[in-house]
Amino acid sequence: MPPALTVARRELAGYFATPVAYVFIVIFLVLAGALTFTLGNFFGRGQADLQPFFSFVPWLFLFLVPALTMRLWAEERRLGTIELLLTLPLPQWQAVVGKYLAAWAFCGIALALTFPLWITVNILGDPDNGVILAGYVGCLMVAGAYLALGAAVSALTKNQVVAFVLAVALCFVFAAAGSPVVTEFLTQRLPVLAEVARALSITDRFTGFTRGVVAARDLVFFGSFIGFFLFVNAVVLDHRKAD
């Protein structure tokens, strides 16, 4: 997909052309380290693994990823440059995929910069690095799911604040869907919805990765989730273009 990769390179370079990218990465790294070593009880657990870090990642991404996606299409629409982008000689879906890949690559860079945590656990003990690698794959899947959802929301509005709030709210729904509070509440009233909530829970799917299990069903779930919201993104853009 050369056109999509061209868009991705342009977008990724655009992130680092402004202080926004560096602020995002610094905030992510500071919060990840602080939560891992304090609330995560990293040293008190007496185990050389990254479970404390992985337990906070979905909730960190819950706020940081929408902050990244809120400008993907909302800014283009506000500045009026979306018409130029969509009239370029490339399929519309390639523009959608290109922007998405740039944001996903950016999240991957942010995750890669947490390598001091991996070095720390290897110095302190003898961790199962396969489990840690699977956990990082899961983190990328969660980031990808949030990004696809946030990008679709960003295409709906010119207002970045509205895009951010809506994306946070929707990501929270999918993150908290499998929590005991939600499932117990639904089980008592609507058992069918309780099963649906568990099936759509992003955090439940992520848990398998943190245990070192990269299951095909979880990969299919994240792939389908990402594909569906990228499709929604393209449909929304097509509708807006028609307007």
RODO-2510 file (C-alpha; in nm, 4 decimals, decimal comma):
residues 243
     n   res          X          Y          Z
     1     m     0,0000     0,0000     0,0000
     2     p     0,2482     0,2684    -0,1120
     3     p    -0,0045     0,5580    -0,0947
     4     a    -0,1108     0,4615     0,2585
     5     l     0,2518     0,4370     0,3672
     6     t     0,3215     0,7775     0,2127
     7     v     0,0360     0,9270     0,4158
     8     a     0,1627     0,7448     0,7249
     9     r     0,5151     0,8839     0,6851
    10     r     0,3766     1,2342     0,6365
    11     e     0,1556     1,2096     0,9426
    12     l     0,4246     1,0558     1,1636
    13     a     0,6701     1,3289     1,0656
    14     g     0,3974     1,5829     1,1445
    15     y     0,3670     1,4522     1,5006
    16     f     0,7320     1,5218     1,5734
    17     a     0,7238     1,8607     1,4005
    18     t     0,5330     2,0005     1,6990
    19     p     0,5811     1,9743     2,0771
    20     v     0,2593     1,7691     2,1054
    21     a     0,4373     1,4401     2,0349
    22     y     0,7055     1,5007     2,2944
    23     v     0,4517     1,6110     2,5552
    24     f     0,2453     1,2972     2,4888
    25     i     0,5473     1,0682     2,5237
    26     v     0,6777     1,2393     2,8370
    27     i     0,3367     1,2288     3,0070
    28     f     0,2942     0,8617     2,9146
    29     l     0,6388     0,7629     3,0418
    30     v     0,6083     0,9621     3,3643
    31     l     0,2633     0,8257     3,4439
    32     a     0,3612     0,4700     3,3493
    33     g     0,6676     0,4793     3,5727
    34     a     0,4930     0,6526     3,8621
    35     l     0,1951     0,4168     3,8628
    36     t     0,4113     0,1065     3,8213
    37     f     0,6460     0,1872     4,1090
    38     t     0,3865     0,3350     4,3470
    39     l     0,0315     0,2055     4,3053
    40     g     0,1636    -0,1039     4,1288
    41     n     0,3801    -0,1909     4,4312
    42     f     0,6572    -0,2918     4,1938
    43     f     0,9227    -0,3653     4,4575
    44     g     0,6896    -0,4823     4,7347
    45     r     0,5511    -0,7676     4,5217
    46     g     0,8855    -0,9460     4,5178
    47     q     0,8335    -1,0675     4,1606
    48     a     1,0438    -0,9806     3,8574
    49     d     0,7755    -0,9108     3,5986
    50     l     0,5913    -0,6208     3,4392
    51     q     0,2394    -0,7077     3,5540
    52     p     0,2078    -0,3775     3,7490
    53     f     0,2930    -0,1844     3,4325
    54     f     0,0582    -0,3835     3,2098
    55     s    -0,2296    -0,3459     3,4559
    56     f    -0,2256     0,0335     3,4097
    57     v    -0,1614     0,0564     3,0342
    58     p    -0,5269     0,0207     2,9180
    59     w    -0,6310     0,2989     3,1553
    60     l    -0,3431     0,5255     3,0563
    61     f    -0,4294     0,4773     2,6900
    62     l    -0,7927     0,5484     2,7751
    63     f    -0,7039     0,9185     2,8068
    64     l    -0,3816     0,9555     2,6110
    65     v    -0,4908     0,7836     2,2883
    66     p    -0,8052     1,0009     2,2453
    67     a    -0,5786     1,3022     2,2986
    68     l    -0,3788     1,1736     2,0038
    69     t    -0,6734     1,0911     1,7784
    70     m    -0,8852     1,3995     1,8471
    71     r    -0,6924     1,5959     1,5857
    72     l    -0,6650     1,3238     1,3188
    73     w    -0,9701     1,4343     1,1210
    74     a    -1,1230     1,7094     1,3359
    75     e    -0,8239     1,9342     1,2698
    76     e    -0,8332     1,8598     0,8978
    77     r    -1,2029     1,9513     0,8877
    78     r    -1,1549     2,2669     1,0962
    79     l    -0,8725     2,3930     0,8750
    80     g    -1,0518     2,2933     0,5555
    81     t    -0,7611     2,0738     0,4421
    82     i    -0,9690     1,7567     0,4453
    83     e    -1,1094     1,8427     0,1026
    84     l    -0,7560     1,8636    -0,0359
    85     l    -0,6585     1,5332     0,1234
    86     l    -0,9666     1,3512    -0,0052
    87     t    -0,9227     1,4845    -0,3595
    88     l    -0,5673     1,3529    -0,3892
    89     p    -0,5214     1,0716    -0,6434
    90     l    -0,5427     0,7907    -0,3888
    91     p    -0,8322     0,5795    -0,2604
    92     q    -1,0025     0,7251     0,0443
    93     w    -0,9447     0,4099     0,2468
    94     q    -0,5701     0,4495     0,1940
    95     a    -0,5838     0,7933     0,3561
    96     v    -0,7751     0,6447     0,6492
    97     v    -0,5297     0,3555     0,6877
    98     g    -0,2296     0,5861     0,6447
    99     k    -0,3358     0,8207     0,9225
   100     y    -0,4182     0,5255     1,1430
   101     l    -0,0820     0,3563     1,0855
   102     a     0,1008     0,6776     1,1726
   103     a    -0,0827     0,7074     1,5037
   104     w    -0,0278     0,3374     1,5784
   105     a     0,3437     0,3669     1,5005
   106     f     0,3609     0,6657     1,7334
   107     c     0,2057     0,4611     2,0149
   108     g     0,4542     0,1853     1,9383
   109     i     0,7397     0,4319     1,9798
   110     a     0,5978     0,5455     2,3143
   111     l     0,5747     0,1828     2,4309
   112     a     0,9283     0,1065     2,3101
   113     l     1,0593     0,3931     2,5235
   114     t     0,9448     0,2063     2,8360
   115     f     1,2423    -0,0295     2,7832
   116     p     1,4041     0,0836     3,1140
   117     l     1,1269    -0,1081     3,2922
   118     w     1,2199    -0,4241     3,1027
   119     i     1,5881    -0,3694     3,1822
   120     t     1,5020    -0,3167     3,5499
   121     v     1,3155    -0,6462     3,5885
   122     n     1,5970    -0,8324     3,4127
   123     i     1,8505    -0,6816     3,6493
   124     l     1,6410    -0,7572     3,9581
   125     g     1,5515    -1,1146     3,8627
   126     d     1,5016    -1,3692     3,5897
   127     p     1,1662    -1,2838     3,4285
   128     d     0,9942    -1,4734     3,1509
   129     n     1,0716    -1,2365     2,8637
   130     g     0,8277    -1,4236     2,6408
   131     v     0,5436    -1,3221     2,8722
   132     i     0,6704    -0,9641     2,8722
   133     l     0,6849    -0,9604     2,4914
   134     a     0,3287    -1,0955     2,4730
   135     g     0,2226    -0,8209     2,7144
   136     y     0,3704    -0,5561     2,4873
   137     v     0,1902    -0,7095     2,1891
   138     g    -0,1303    -0,6817     2,3916
   139     c    -0,0539    -0,3170     2,4670
   140     l    -0,0204    -0,2500     2,0942
   141     m    -0,3525    -0,4232     2,0327
   142     v    -0,5258    -0,2086     2,2962
   143     a    -0,3697     0,1058     2,1516
   144     g    -0,4793    -0,0003     1,8037
   145     a    -0,8378    -0,0577     1,9173
   146     y    -0,8584     0,2788     2,0932
   147     l    -0,6987     0,4518     1,7943
   148     a    -0,9476     0,3069     1,5456
   149     l    -1,2394     0,4092     1,7667
   150     g    -1,0945     0,7546     1,8316
   151     a    -1,0245     0,8138     1,4623
   152     a    -1,3848     0,7292     1,3724
   153     v    -1,5097     0,9739     1,6364
   154     s    -1,2689     1,2436     1,5159
   155     a    -1,4186     1,2170     1,1670
   156     l    -1,7603     1,3086     1,3061
   157     t    -1,6803     1,6593     1,4303
   158     k    -1,4664     1,9667     1,3736
   159     n    -1,4328     2,0248     1,7470
   160     q    -1,1298     1,8518     1,8963
   161     v    -1,2602     1,8787     2,2528
   162     v    -1,5845     1,7074     2,1546
   163     a    -1,3856     1,4395     1,9713
   164     f    -1,1710     1,3832     2,2807
   165     v    -1,4614     1,3582     2,5253
   166     l    -1,6626     1,1236     2,3024
   167     a    -1,3614     0,9017     2,2358
   168     v    -1,2782     0,8768     2,6073
   169     a    -1,6392     0,7897     2,6897
   170     l    -1,6645     0,5204     2,4210
   171     c    -1,3230     0,3733     2,5001
   172     f    -1,4236     0,3587     2,8669
   173     v    -1,7375     0,1639     2,7747
   174     f    -1,5316    -0,1031     2,5975
   175     a    -1,2629    -0,1027     2,8672
   176     a    -1,5053    -0,1376     3,1590
   177     a    -1,7533    -0,3701     2,9871
   178     g    -1,6023    -0,6802     3,1421
   179     s    -1,5481    -0,5430     3,4918
   180     p    -1,7153    -0,7348     3,7779
   181     v    -1,9346    -0,4369     3,8664
   182     v    -2,0803    -0,4162     3,5159
   183     t    -2,1154    -0,7885     3,4547
   184     e    -2,2761    -0,8563     3,7935
   185     f    -2,5214    -0,5709     3,7406
   186     l    -2,6175    -0,7003     3,3957
   187     t    -2,6284    -1,0641     3,5085
   188     q    -2,8941    -0,9807     3,7654
   189     r    -3,1087    -0,7928     3,5136
   190     l    -3,0169    -0,8861     3,1568
   191     p    -2,7966    -1,1978     3,1465
   192     v    -2,7684    -1,1854     2,7683
   193     l    -2,6175    -0,8375     2,7798
   194     a    -2,3728    -0,9558     3,0444
   195     e    -2,2335    -1,2109     2,7976
   196     v    -2,2179    -0,9477     2,5244
   197     a    -2,0318    -0,7110     2,7595
   198     r    -1,7745    -0,9790     2,8409
   199     a    -1,7293    -1,0578     2,4727
   200     l    -1,6691    -0,6906     2,3848
   201     s    -1,4435    -0,6098     2,6796
   202     i    -1,1037    -0,4880     2,5633
   203     t    -0,9434    -0,5318     2,9067
   204     d    -1,0601    -0,8935     2,9307
   205     r    -0,8994    -0,9696     2,5947
   206     f    -0,5839    -0,7894     2,7034
   207     t    -0,5495    -1,0007     3,0187
   208     g    -0,4585    -1,3076     2,8141
   209     f    -0,1613    -1,1271     2,6590
   210     t    -0,0295    -1,0219     3,0007
   211     r    -0,0224    -1,3903     3,0987
   212     g     0,1836    -1,4760     2,7932
   213     v    -0,1061    -1,6241     2,5952
   214     v    -0,1368    -1,4845     2,2430
   215     a    -0,4640    -1,6544     2,1500
   216     a    -0,5993    -1,6505     1,7948
   217     r    -0,9463    -1,5525     1,9210
   218     d    -0,8046    -1,2421     2,0876
   219     l    -0,6101    -1,1432     1,7766
   220     v    -0,9257    -1,1927     1,5701
   221     f    -1,1214    -0,9781     1,8156
   222     f    -0,8763    -0,6893     1,7984
   223     g    -0,8374    -0,7224     1,4217
   224     s    -1,2153    -0,7190     1,3752
   225     f    -1,2565    -0,4285     1,6174
   226     i    -0,9932    -0,2221     1,4377
   227     g    -1,1245    -0,3135     1,0931
   228     f    -1,4825    -0,2269     1,1851
   229     f    -1,4032     0,1202     1,3177
   230     l    -1,1689     0,1979     1,0281
   231     f    -1,4609     0,1066     0,8018
   232     v    -1,6855     0,3397     1,0041
   233     n    -1,4190     0,6087     0,9704
   234     a    -1,4177     0,5725     0,5913
   235     v    -1,7989     0,5722     0,5709
   236     v    -1,8235     0,8889     0,7831
   237     l    -1,5655     1,0656     0,5667
   238     d    -1,7469     0,9601     0,2521
   239     h    -2,0740     1,0920     0,3919
   240     r    -1,9136     1,4213     0,4924
   241     k    -1,7573     1,4535     0,1492
   242     a    -2,0956     1,4036    -0,0094
   243     d    -2,2340     1,6824     0,2097
***
